[in-house]
Amino acid sequence: MQVHHKPIKQWIWQPILMSLLAAGTLACQSTVSSSPTNQAIAKPVVLLEKSTPKPVAQDQAIYRSDRFRFRFSYSTKDFVIDNKISTPRNNVDSPLAAIDIWTQQHGQKIRAGAYEGGTEYPANVQVTVYNNPRKFSLQKWIKQSNEFTGSRDFKSAKIAGQTGVKFQSSGLYENENVAFINPKDSRIIVVSLSKTGYGNNDAIYRRAYQQVVNSFTFLK
């Protein structure tokens, strides 16, 4: 009888051992898939970090005028607004307010006196506020104003919830303008982009011009 015991024991234990090994393998696999350090869990975190943009408001500032009841945004990384370096104006049609937007480089040069002694200021972006005591239509007011010589190419435009007028004008520089009326006080606001036609300044200032136009809002 002892001759048959070994084969029987081997026949019984072999499948048991194989079952135990298989169960151990499955247990190990189950442990890995549920581990918080597994790549399947880590990947979404990495992808989230790569796809999440940096906050766009970090280098943005709001210019606000409580007197004229409006505001707009601009990039503090690229541009500066300073009433102390606004372009001098002596025209009889001078605006009630002139807000000049300069590149950081131009702002530094102006403060350092680089344009003193009659040197023309650089082309830039301006937001200006005018009275309209005769209640002219926008196009008529523009054509009779000495501020916008050679005005032309009038087109309807929407800005700050108002229907305005886009137009071209000439002077020291060629200008793109958009004019619209503040519904609260009937004053006319003009956003202008002055262009030299050479170098990179036009493209840089166009970014500021577009941001002002897109973000311009009247205060309640």
Secondary structure, DSSP 8 states (H G I E B T S, - for coil): -HHHHHHHHHHHHHHHHHHHHHHHHHHHHHHHHT-TTSHHHHHHHHHHHHHS---GGGGEEEEEETTTTEEEEEETTTEEE-GGG------TT--SEEEEEEEHHHHHHHHTTTT-SS------EEEEEE--TT---HHHHHHH-TTSEEEEEEEEEEETTEEEEEEEEESSSEEEEEEEE-TTT--EEEEEEEE-SSSSHHHHHHHHHHHHHHH-EE--
